[in-house]
Amino acid sequence: MTDVRGPKAGPLTAVFRRSEPPPSHRGRPRVVALDSGARTSPDPAWAEHVRLHQAFLGRVIDYLCADAGIRQFVDWGCPVPGTAERVRRVAPEATVVHVAPQGAAGLLTSPEHAAVLSGDGSESEALLRRLHTSGLVDFDEPVGVLMTRTFGADCPPSGLEDLRGLMRGGGHLALTSTAPRAEVERAFAPFSLLEPGVADLTWWPYPDEDVAASGCGILAGLGRVPVRRGGAGRWR
């Protein structure tokens, strides 16, 4: 198996930690996740893609909640179902804001119980402004941004410099991509990549006995921005 580990940027000690069954949320609002990849008929290849993506997000969320102390998340693009449930399973008090693709917010089963913004990557500046001014996210505190709707070489994510500028309280950004490794690493440029750097989504952060040696061909990584107190935000 190819060694996908990059320069060391800090340990990830909780990514394979088993979680307890989800606690009961009776009596308080339920946050729901959008299955933006719904299919009219079963598709084994798509189901496997969703499973691998969910597993990657689960490892990221476990680390961010348990080791990094993150208690607010932005599910940007809602690529697979179950993200909010995974967050609440590890940190019941955490908040989740969904940024749903245009026209898809209505597919959420209980939008009145969730913080949902409608939009896509083509409006990143407007979405960041809305996140900042709406009070849905406190950028003076650490935030985990899960921007994992997979991007290709012809459509890199935009607004990452602006996002980093807003994150005065620090936080992390997760990305996935089918672009070449060098382009994915460039997308992370405003952030510091955590070990093992950019790696196959199936293997990140490290291969184990349950993953295939061939990987899935989608690259993934997690970047960090440190706490930066003081200074005015771009949008007030």
Protein Blocks (a to p, Z undefined) as FASTA:
>chain_A
ZZfbdcdebdafklmgccdddddfehiacdddddfkbcfbdcfklmmmmmmmmmmmmmmm
mmmmmmnopabdcdehilaghklmmmmmmmmmbccdddddehklmmpmblmlpccdeddf
klmmmmmmmmmmnomacckbccddddfbccdfklccehklmmmmmmmngpadddddfbdf
klmmmmmmmpccddebjadfklpmbdcfkbcfklnoiacddddddddeehidfbZZ
